């Protein structure tokens, strides 16, 4: 992230005109991520005692958008009005592919041609990629969607950072990372003191850096602190497309296969083979839900040698076939 670039994304403290920031809410957008992005602007105005930011919220139909939790946000703004904004964020969430139309892609391209800074929150990064705006740029997206984005847009430079600012492109992984992104932008454009005051308003005791991790540490995610078991699980997570034999994993961590079996039974109440298989199936589920990859391609990307074997394992784990996973309930 280039701080010299950031200072030009938003007006600095010497400017008297309020900076107008737009938000395009696609259906099934993340309400948490959107709120985490827009609320710091309100708080910055309040803390500074003057309107340094204005915002505009639009929806594809010009009336309203429904968040992934079912809350309807009335926008009453034609998306073409976003042309008035210096910076526009595409806010998305689940089913981003199904909620992205040609009209939306064309709108984003027009905004870019007219000089707007284009940003994305959560899976809005997919929209920017589909519009062709991320070629040659670093970008990020919610950790759950990284594999799917990488498979569909193999030319992208995707990071696991909380947010990325590369020139006039801004992408954010979503969730509360949107708060940290906005606080960083406020700090660079209007000073660290104002950003700290805004952070305090939200009981946010630390403004995270863009390179901070998205996910919890592995020991917290699986509730285990045994160092060798953590090393084994990390090795498994890093080798899903080409699974390693159990003997190779044990050897890498200085364990015998018998010791490996005992560790998994004691701490995770399963076998190494079953745990590894479940990791691969979880990745497959993400790809099925987030991409248009064929079932065979998903199977191969998750270390299965055939679609039939993959389908059998998938049904045993999730009680439905991979094809049914893609069908609406």
N, C-alpha and C positions, 0 to 999 in steps of 0.2 A: 504494500500500500504506500503510495507516494503522497506525503502530507502536503507537498507543494501543489499537487493537483487538487487535493481536497479543499484547500482554501479558495479555489476558484469555483467549486461546485455550489457553494452557498455564499450569499453576500457576507461581507465582513462587518465588524462592529461599527465601522465608520459610515456605512451606508444607511440612508434614512428610509428607503423604500422597503416595504415588507417583501420577503421572498415568498413566491407562490409555489407550493408543492402540491402535485396532484396524485391521487390514488385511484387506480382502476381496479374495482373489485370484481373478480370473476366469481361465478357461482361456486359454492363449496369452498370459499376462501377461509383461511385461518383467522378467526376473530381475535385470538390472542396476539398473533403476529401483527395484524393491522393496528390493534389498540396500542401495542408496544411501539409502533412507529409514529402514530399520530399524536399520542398523548404527550410525548416530550416537547412537541412543537407548542402545544397549549401552555405547558408549564414554563417553557422558555419565555413566552410572551409575558406571562404573569410575573416571573422572577425579574425580568428586565424592565418591567414597568412600561413597555411599549410594544406595539405589534411588529415584531421582527419577522414573523412568519404568518402567512395565510395559507389555507389549504382548500382544496377542491376534491370532492369525492364523487366519482362517476361509476356507472355500471354499464355493461354492454347494451342493455335495453333502455337506458336513460331514466329508469324508474327506481329499481331496487335490485339488490343482490342478496342471496341467502347464504349465510355462512355454513360451514361444515357442521356446526352444532344446531342448525335450524333457525338461528336468529336472523330475521330479515332486517337489512339496513336500507332505509329509503334514501336514495341519492338525489333523485329528481334533477339529474344533470346529464345532458347529452354528452357522450364521450368525446365528441368533437370539441367541446369546450376546454378539454385538457390542453388544447393548443396554446392557451393563455399561460400555461405553467412553465417555469424554468426547469423543473425536475418532475418526472412522472414515474411512480412506482406501480408495477403490475403486482397485485396481491392475489395469490392463488392458494390452493390447498389440495384436497384430495380430488381425484379424477380430473386432473388438469388437462389431460389430452382431450377428454370429452367436452370440456368447457372452453376450449380454445377454437375459435372459428377463423375462417379466412378474413372476415371483417376485422376481427381483433388484431390479427397479424398485420393487416394493411394499415390499421390505425397506428400501431406501434412504429411501423416503418415511416409513416408520414411524420409522426412526432419527432423521430430521429432526424429526418431530412430537414425539418424546420428548426433544428438546433437544440431541441430539448435534451436534457440529460436523462437517460433511461435507466431505471432501476427495477429490481425484482425482489420480492419478499416471498420466502418459502419456495413453493414450486413455480412461482412466477418466472424463475430462471428458465424453465422449459419453454415458456412463451418467447422469451428473448432469443433463445437458441433456435426455435422454429422460425422466427422472423429473420434469422441470419445476422443478428446483431452481436454475437459473441465470438465470431471467428477471430482468432489471434489474440483473444483477451482471456485473462484469468477470471474464473467465476466459481461460485459455490452454490450449494443447494442443501436442503435438509438431508441429513445423513441417510435417511431411509430411501432417498431418491437418487443417491449418487450413482449406484450401479446402473439403474435404469437410464439415467441421462447419459452416462458414459457409453452404454451399449448403443443407444440411438444416435448419439452425436459423437462419434469416435474422434473427431478432430478437435474437440474442446479441451482446454486445459482446466480441469476441474480440481479444486482443492477441498480440503476438509475444514477450512477456516470458518469462523463464525460469519464473517462477511468479507467481501472483496471489493476494492475500489480500484479500477483499472481505467485510467483516463476518464471518459464520460460515461462509463458503465459501472453500475453499482449493483451488486447482488448480495443477498442476505439469506442465511440458512433458515430463517423463520423463528417462530417461538419468541422467547425473550431476547434472542440475539438482535432482534430489530430495535430493541431499546438501546443496547450497547452501540449499535451502528449509528443511531441518531445522536446519541450522546457524544460519540467521537466526531461526528460532523459538526455538532454545535460547538464542541471544544475547539476545533480547528478554525471555525469561521467566526465565532463570537467569544472565544476565550475559555480556558479551563475552569475558571471560577464559576461561570454561568453553568457549564456542564455539570460541575459538582453540585451546585444548588439544585438543579433539576433532578440529578440522581438521588439526592437526599429526599426530595419530595416523594419519590417512589420507593423509599426504604430500600434503596439499591446501594449496598455498601461498597461496591467496587465496580468501576467501569472496565469491563473486560476488553482486552486487546483483540484485534481481528484474528490473530493466530491462536487464540485460546481454543481448546477442544470443544467440539459440539457435544460429544457424548460423555456420560459419566465414566470415571475410571473403571477398568474391567473388574477390579476387586469389588467395587460397589454394585456393579450391574449384576454380578452372579453371586454376590454375598460370600465370597471366599477370599482368604488372604494367603493361602499356601502358595509360596513363590513358584514352585515347580508346576503345580496345577495351573496357575495363571499363565505360565510360559507355554504350557501345552495348549490351552484354549486359544491363546494369541496366535500360535502357529496354525491351529485349525482355521481360525478366522481369516488368516492371511493366505490360505491355500484352499479356497472353495472350488475354483474352476478345475484345478488339477489336484484332487485329494491325495495326501501322502499316506503311505501304508502306516499302520499302527506301529510297526517295528521301527520305522524311520523317525516317527515323532518321539517315541520313547528314547531312541538313541540320541536325538538332538538335545534332549533335556536331561540326559544322564540317568535315565530310569530303565528298569527292565519292564517288559510288557506286563508282567505280573504286578509290579509296583504301580504301574499306570492304571491297571484295572482296579486295584484296591483304592487308589486315590479317588477315582470317579465314583465308586460305590460309596465310599465314606462321606464325601463332601457334596456330591451332586445326585446321589441315589440313581445312577444310571451307568451304562457302560460307555467307554470311549467311542465305540462304533456308533451307538445310538445317538450320542451327543453330537458327533460330527455330522451324521446324517441329518439331524434336525437343523443344524446350522445351514446346511446346503439347501434344505427344503424351505427354510425361512427366506433365504435369498431368492429362491425360485418364486416364492409367493409375491415378493416385492416386484420382481420382473414381470410376472403375469399381470399384476394390477397396474403397473406403471408404463409398460411399453407395448408395442404391437409385435414384438418378436414372436416368431413361430414357437410352438410348444417344443419342437425338436431343438431349436436354437437355445431356448431357456434351459432345456435339459443339459445340453452340452456346456453351457455357461456355468452350470452348477455341478459339473463333474459326473454326470450320468452318461453312460455309453449308448443308451437308446431311449427313445420316447416311451416305449412300452414299460421298461423298468422304472423310469421316472414316474409315469402315471400310476403304477402300482404302489410305489412308495408314497406318493403324494396322497393318494386316496386313503392309505392306511394311517397317515398322519393327520389329515384334515377332514377326513370323511367326505370328500368330494374330489372330483377329477380336476386336473388342470384346466380343462375346457370349461367346466362348470364354474371355476373360479372367476372366469371372465364374463360369465353370463349374469345379467341383472337378476337380483332376487325377486 
